[in-house]
């Protein structure tokens, strides 16, 4: 074990660092874009039955293919990885934002309108707070997925934990595969737990109660 | 003053509101009532422009509401809905302050307002609670406060108490009536419950099929319902309507009867057990034979084997299907204990007692408990 750490230690920590940065940056961008797109979509629910399936087709394109194509356009820069991961991170957040907002009970929106809120105020004070648990659940999903998708970065030689896995598979070295896979799994679990913590923090007390019941 | 002039609205080809014309004076408690789908809620929502009429004008204090900014208009009209609609992510205090904050009241003024408002309904300790931590009745009290917070002169209420249990509903009705008189608000209130309407309204607007059928004070409406639909809504409150007036509606059916062949002693014991001083007697064919009283039994009973010789036919009898009123009058005038109700084949159907009279009076005054 210590031998292993001596040989691969620095390389491993570097890989974990790069991996985490990829995930953090792309989930952050994906989250912002996803929420914005989800909100936009919720304003035009009539169109969403076309838009959502179209966007979800993107989701079904294998990551390998997508990174490969992007590689042809943007070249071998970290941007390629971040763009690809961001695109994948958007969808769960967007979908959960959209369904979260539409899932807000009509009576609350009625009450907000009746009180004289503009539709923007209604969104900010009523719809978004009430959709928050759903939005965060989307964030969690996209973060956990992104950890595993980020492994693909190594495919175009851009590091991360994927490096170990690729090296391991190509040289038939199980230790190397595990050296990449285990930290990736742990990373996913840790990020998931962090987001659960965030979820608890940001859910208003009034809603927490309602959920617990 | 709210004024409707030739207001029409339809969804597609279905007309919802047909040429509405009426005026609601300031400070009046007006109830919109009618069968479901009659357009009462739609009418209410046109006032704060949640629904736009196709034609006609609605004006408040002489100003067409279309000339006002929609958002600004709503901030100056209170609005309470049936589902309560308190925002679950906000505390009671924050909920009450929704409109004041939209109107940019400063924090000190909001705090003071919350205090005053909660004091009005005796719920000061609830300021920092969330809606999910309160009962339905408490929530709707806050719903009403939210509507009143920015002291709008007009408050619209859409079946606000419909989802509450009868006791709570009753209490809230009393409170809202008191508040309305205290604060001199104009309230437009939608309900389908005539009891509620009669209790609260200064004036009732009865709607059917998108049209106003009758606009009248509760008393006028009770005296002169415009048509059969109004009459049926008023139901038991109207004199001479279909409601219970026959003897069978009021009689007690669990009546103990003794056979003619009954021994005197047994019969006396039975009466003692049931704490009655006279009993109905039937013959072998279950037909009514008369009554015996404890007094007679005490007097003559010792020598007799059975009660047959003691039976008297003095008790008043009526037939099923007769009006109960005569029996009531008889009971009240003579002080008799009961009237015997007979079926068409002379068997005993039941008795009418003074308790029956009391029940009928209670129904008249307060209606059936639903």
Interface residues (C-beta under 8 A of the other chain):
Chain A: X105 X107 X108 X110 X111 X112 X113 X114 X115 X116 X117 X118 X121 X125 X126 X129 X130 X204 X205 X206 X207 X209 X210 X213
Chain B: X48 X50 X71 X72 X73 X74 X75 X76 X79 X81 X83 X84 X85 X86 X87 X88 X89 X90 X91 X98 X99 X102 X130 X131 X132 X133 X146 X156
